[in-house]
Amino acid sequence: RDRAQARLLWSERIEAALREERLELHYQPLLHLHSQRIWRAEALLRLRERDGTLVPPGAFVPIAEETGQIRALDRWVMGRALATLSQYPGLALAVNLSAASLRDAALVATLRQLLERYPTVAPERLTFEITETLAIDNFAEATTLIETLRRLGCRFALDDFGSGFASYAYLKRLPVDTVKIDGAFVRALDRNPEDRIFVQAITDIAHTLSQQVVAEFVESAEILAILREIGVDFAQGYHIDRPQPTPPTGA
């Protein structure tokens, strides 16, 4: 009963935030290790309470997934991301897709409308991310959606790769442009030789498939140096910068 009541209250708070335009995107930059430039960022959803408190997605996204409101949140994120891209011509953004979006028949139509609304935004500047686990558990649906959105010109990233210990064969079967290595294999990269072997193997295979590699949870200069030596393309984490309410100034 308590859980049902909490879900109802959160559902009402989410609906009010959508109605009152109290949702925000915060942007975590990705450092291009070869050029040392920042022109990509991941757009992360936040909810602003009426008292100004900022609520992280972990507090409300699971409820939105249960209630079905996640579809409205995904569409809001797409719209705000494209609006941001129209204001920052040098920026590329990545946004996360939920499991519900894989089955949302209106998602593609919504994206087409948004691309028409912002004709100056090249579609390849927008990357959609889905987790490895979600892609593998819904392989046929994920592949269909990826191929459809890529035909519109957008890019796709496989997030948290390694978290489900999926076969490397999925890298070949899933038509993605970028592989994001799960942070569990990056956090101790400077102390764990096995993690270094794993990250090196992913990087080599992804590059063979013409895919770029992003390492998440980069939290030290030592780890950053190892990633550069391995040949990883982009680094993301608190050592680079924390999520900020404005896009990176280097874009």
VEXTI-118872 format. One record per residue (C-alpha): residue in three letters; y, x, z. Coordinates in steps of 0.05 Angstrom, whole numbers, plus 5000, padded with zeros to 4 digits. Example, Ala and Ser with C-alpha at 12.3 -4.5 7.8 and 13.67 -1.06 7.14 Angstrom:
ALA491052465156
SER497952735143
END
This chain:
ARG500050005000
ASP504850565018
ARG503350914952
ALA504550264913
GLN511150154948
ALA513350874935
ARG511550804862
LEU515550164856
LEU521650484889
TRP521251094844
SER520350664783
GLU526750304800
ARG530350964811
ILE528051214743
GLU530350574709
ALA537150624743
ALA537851354723
LEU536451184651
ARG541350594653
GLU546850974689
GLU546051614648
ARG544152044708
LEU538952454672
GLU540553174654
LEU537553754616
HIS537554444647
TYR536255044602
GLN531955654617
PRO533056214567
LEU527756604529
LEU529157334518
HIS527057614450
LEU523958274470
HIS524958634404
SER532358484395
GLN534058374469
ARG537657744447
ILE537457044477
TRP537756484426
ARG532056044449
ALA531455624513
GLU526855114543
ALA530154444560
LEU527854194628
LEU529053484653
ARG532753344718
LEU534952694752
ARG541552654788
GLU541752174847
ARG547951754860
ASP549752224918
GLY549552824871
THR542753084893
LEU538853404837
VAL531553174833
PRO526453634799
PRO521553324749
GLY515553404795
ALA518352864840
PHE518952324787
VAL515252504723
PRO508252354752
ILE510851664771
ALA513851564702
GLU507051744672
GLU503651224715
THR508750674698
GLY509550834624
GLN516851014633
ILE515151714609
ARG515951474537
ALA523151294550
LEU524251964584
ASP521152344526
ARG525751984477
TRP531752114520
VAL530052854523
MET529352884447
GLY536052554437
ARG539752994486
ALA536453614459
LEU538653464388
ALA545653304413
THR545853984447
LEU543354334384
SER548954004345
GLN553954314393
TYR550855014394
PRO549255234322
GLY545955884344
LEU541155564394
ALA533855364388
LEU530754904440
ALA523754734465
VAL522154064498
ASN515853834532
LEU511653254508
SER507552814554
ALA500552544543
ALA503551864530
SER507452144471
LEU500952314435
ARG499651564431
ASP506851334422
ALA507251034352
ALA514850994356
LEU515851734372
VAL515851984301
ALA520551424278
THR525251584335
LEU525252324316
ARG526752154243
GLN532751724265
LEU535352284310
LEU534752804255
GLU538752334209
ARG543952234264
TYR544752994270
PRO544353234198
THR547253924215
VAL541254084260
ALA535654434223
PRO529054134248
GLU525954824258
ARG530854944315
LEU526954424356
THR520254614385
PHE515554124419
GLU510954384474
ILE504354094497
THR499754404547
GLU493254724528
THR489354234571
LEU492853634541
ALA491653884470
ILE484254024482
ASP482853374519
ASN486252984463
PHE484653444405
ALA484652944347
GLU491052594371
ALA494553244386
THR492753544318
THR495252924282
LEU501852914320
ILE502953664311
GLU501853624236
THR506353014230
LEU512253324268
ARG511353984232
ARG511953614166
LEU518753384190
GLY520554124199
CYS519854184274
ARG515754724309
PHE510154674361
ALA508255104420
LEU501755104460
ASP503955154532
ASP500055434592
PHE494955774547
GLY489356064589
SER489855544644
GLY483755164618
PHE480155784593
ALA479655454525
SER476155804468
TYR480456264426
ALA477955844368
TYR482955304388
LEU488655774369
LYS486055754298
ARG484555004297
LEU491154774327
PRO496954854278
VAL501955134328
ASP507455634317
THR507855924387
VAL503056074444
LYS505856074515
ILE501456474563
ASP500256134629
GLY504356454685
ALA498056574727
PHE496457154680
VAL503557434681
ARG505757424754
ALA501458014774
LEU501258364706
ASP503859014737
ARG498259014789
ASN492258694755
PRO488859064697
GLU484658454679
ASP490958044668
ARG493758584623
ILE487358574581
PHE487857814576
VAL495157814555
GLN493958364505
ALA488057984474
ILE492057334468
THR497957704437
ASP493658064386
ILE489857444365
ALA496157014361
HIS499757534319
THR493657554272
LEU494656804263
SER502156894251
GLN503856574318
GLN509156814365
VAL507656944439
VAL511856744499
ALA510257004569
GLU512456534626
PHE514056684699
VAL516857374685
GLU519657574752
SER520758324751
ALA523158894707
GLU516259224713
ILE512858614683
LEU518058564629
ALA516759294609
ILE509259174604
LEU510358554561
ARG514758954514
GLU509459494509
ILE504058984495
GLY508158684439
VAL509657994468
ASP515357664429
PHE519157274483
ALA519657294559
GLN521656714604
GLY522456704679
TYR527056824738
HIS527957554721
ILE531157324656
ASP534856734686
ARG533656084723
PRO534655404690
GLN542155264683
PRO545954624667
THR549054944605
PRO545455294547
PRO545256054547
THR551756364525
GLY548256854478
ALA546256274433
END
